[in-house]
Amino acid sequence: MDINKLLEKYMAGETTLEEEKFLLDNASNPEQDMAAWFKYAKHKKRQPTPNLGEKIWATISKKTLRFKIGMFAAAASILLLAFFSLQNLKQEKLAYKEKEATLKEALAMLSVPKIKPAAASIIYEDDLVIIYTSPK
């Protein structure tokens, strides 16, 4: 490989990883302008930490688990809210039925005098009061 052509490709940003590795390994020639840069890059190149992939997957699975737990908690909250809303509606319905039954019971306790219409005549009639007379 011609190092000058590789250097031109490197400066243009068109080299592959293999070509860059070749340049880093063969940059010991002092007549090259980029030799110092390649030596520096070779010494400062960092290796990925061991088990990096496993650490990344562990982090992703933790986040996925947190997301699932959050969704479960939200669903449980919605179910509880729906349950208590339905219970409240049932209680209101029962309260209405209880009021209706109490009213019917109270009306049944009242004694309404049954007056024969032929024998009684109306003297005064208002929205609230009706006065009858009876022949005695």
C-alpha positions in Angstrom: 0.0 0.0 0.0 1.2 3.5 -0.8 1.3 5.4 2.5 1.0 8.8 0.7 -2.3 7.8 -0.9 -3.5 6.5 2.4 -2.6 9.7 4.1 -4.5 11.7 1.5 -7.5 9.4 2.0 -7.1 9.8 5.8 -7.1 13.6 5.5 -10.2 13.5 3.3 -11.9 11.1 5.8 -12.3 8.3 3.4 -10.2 5.5 4.9 -11.6 2.3 6.2 -10.8 1.0 9.7 -8.3 -1.5 8.3 -6.5 1.3 6.4 -6.4 3.5 9.5 -5.0 0.6 11.5 -2.3 0.1 8.9 -1.4 3.8 9.1 -1.2 3.6 12.9 1.0 0.5 12.8 3.3 1.8 10.1 3.7 5.4 11.2 7.2 5.0 12.6 8.7 6.5 9.4 10.1 9.9 10.5 9.9 11.4 7.1 6.1 11.4 7.2 4.4 14.6 8.4 1.7 12.7 10.1 4.0 10.3 11.9 3.8 12.2 15.2 0.0 12.3 15.0 -0.2 8.6 14.4 2.2 7.9 17.3 0.1 10.1 19.6 -3.2 8.5 18.4 -1.7 5.0 18.8 -0.7 5.6 22.4 -3.9 7.4 23.4 -6.2 4.9 21.8 -8.4 3.5 24.5 -9.6 -0.1 24.5 -13.3 -0.7 25.4 -13.8 -2.0 28.9 -14.2 -5.7 29.2 -17.8 -7.0 29.2 -19.0 -3.7 27.8 -21.8 -5.4 25.8 -23.0 -7.2 28.8 -23.1 -3.9 30.8 -25.0 -2.2 28.1 -27.6 -5.0 27.9 -27.9 -5.0 31.7 -28.6 -1.3 31.7 -31.1 -1.6 28.9 -32.9 -4.5 30.6 -33.1 -2.5 33.9 -34.6 0.4 32.0 -37.0 -2.0 30.3 -38.0 -3.5 33.6 -38.5 0.0 35.1 -40.7 0.9 32.1 -42.7 -2.3 32.6 -43.1 -1.7 36.3 -44.2 1.9 35.6 -46.8 0.7 33.0 -48.1 -1.9 35.5 -48.4 0.8 38.2 -50.3 3.1 35.8 -52.7 0.3 34.8 -53.3 -0.6 38.4 -54.0 3.0 39.2 -56.5 3.3 36.4 -58.2 0.1 37.5 -58.5 1.3 41.1 -59.9 4.7 39.9 -62.5 2.9 37.7 -63.4 0.5 40.6 -64.0 3.4 43.0 -65.9 5.4 40.5 -68.3 2.5 39.8 -68.7 1.9 43.5 -69.6 5.5 44.0 -72.2 5.3 41.2 -73.7 2.2 42.8 -73.9 3.9 46.2 -75.6 6.9 44.6 -78.1 4.6 43.0 -78.7 2.8 46.3 -79.1 6.1 48.1 -81.8 7.1 45.6 -83.6 3.8 46.0 -83.4 4.1 49.8 -84.9 7.6 49.6 -87.6 6.4 47.4 -88.5 3.5 49.7 -88.5 5.8 52.7 -90.8 8.2 50.9 -93.2 5.4 50.0 -93.2 4.2 53.6 -93.9 7.6 54.9 -96.8 8.0 52.4 -98.2 4.7 53.5 -98.2 5.8 57.1 -100.3 8.8 56.3 -104.0 8.2 56.6 -105.8 9.9 53.8 -109.5 10.3 54.7 -111.7 9.0 52.0 -114.6 11.3 51.5 -117.5 10.4 49.4 -117.7 12.9 46.6 -121.5 13.0 46.6 -121.8 13.8 50.2 -119.1 16.5 50.3 -118.9 19.7 48.5 -115.9 22.0 48.1 -116.1 25.3 49.8 -112.6 26.6 49.1 -109.8 25.3 46.8 -106.3 26.6 46.5 -103.0 25.2 45.4 -102.3 24.0 48.9 -105.6 23.7 50.6 -109.0 22.2 49.7 -111.9 22.8 52.2 -114.8 20.3 52.1 -118.1 20.4 53.8 -120.0 17.4 54.9 -123.8 17.2 55.4 -124.4 16.5 59.0 
